[in-house]
Amino acid sequence: MKALVELITKKLVRHPEDVTVRVIESDKGQSLQLSVHPEDIGRVIGKNGRTAKAIRTVLGAAATKANANVSLQISG
C-alpha cells in the first residue's frame, strides 16, 4: 500500500524527492501518513479534494483486494 501511494503521489508533484509515506500499524489496520513539499499540497489535494478522494479510492480498492483496512492522511 505504501508503494502505491508513493508512486501515485510522485507522479503528481513537482518535488517528488520530498514525498514520504509513514505506515502506522494499529489494531484497526494501517494508517498511511503522506507528507509532501508545501508547494505541492494543492496538487495532491486537488480542487474540492477530488485528487485526494481519487487516491483514497484507489487505495481502498487495493486494500479490499488485500483484505486490509487502510486510511490515508495528507500533510504538507
C-alpha positions in Angstrom: 0.0 0.0 0.0 2.8 2.4 0.9 4.5 1.9 -2.5 1.2 2.5 -4.3 0.6 5.8 -2.6 4.3 6.9 -3.2 4.0 6.0 -6.9 0.8 7.9 -7.5 1.9 11.0 -5.5 5.4 11.2 -7.0 3.8 11.4 -10.5 1.6 14.4 -9.4 4.1 16.7 -7.6 6.9 19.0 -8.7 9.1 17.9 -5.8 9.0 14.1 -5.8 12.1 13.8 -3.6 10.1 15.3 -0.7 7.3 12.7 -0.8 7.4 10.5 2.3 4.9 7.9 3.5 4.9 6.6 7.0 3.0 3.5 7.9 1.4 3.3 11.4 0.0 -0.1 12.4 -2.9 -0.3 14.9 -5.5 -2.8 15.9 -7.9 -1.3 13.4 -5.5 -1.6 10.5 -2.9 0.6 8.8 -2.8 4.4 8.7 -0.6 5.9 6.0 0.7 9.4 6.6 1.6 11.2 3.4 3.9 14.2 3.6 4.7 16.4 0.6 6.5 19.7 -0.1 4.3 22.6 1.0 4.2 23.9 -2.7 2.7 20.5 -3.8 -0.1 20.2 -1.2 -2.6 21.8 -3.6 -1.7 19.3 -6.3 -2.2 16.3 -4.1 -5.5 17.5 -2.6 -6.9 19.0 -5.9 -9.8 21.2 -6.5 -12.5 20.5 -3.8 -10.5 17.5 -2.7 -11.0 15.5 -5.9 -7.5 14.3 -6.3 -7.2 13.2 -2.7 -10.5 11.4 -3.0 -9.3 9.6 -6.1 -6.1 8.5 -4.3 -8.2 7.2 -1.4 -10.5 5.4 -3.8 -7.6 3.6 -5.5 -6.1 2.8 -2.1 -9.4 1.5 -0.8 -9.7 -0.8 -3.8 -6.2 -2.2 -3.3 -6.9 -2.6 0.4 -10.1 -4.5 -0.3 -8.3 -6.8 -2.6 -5.6 -7.5 0.0 -8.3 -7.9 2.7 -6.9 -5.0 4.8 -8.2 -1.8 6.4 -6.1 1.3 5.4 -6.6 5.0 5.9 -4.7 8.0 4.4 -3.8 11.3 6.0 -2.2 14.1 3.9 0.0 16.8 5.2 2.3 19.5 3.7 
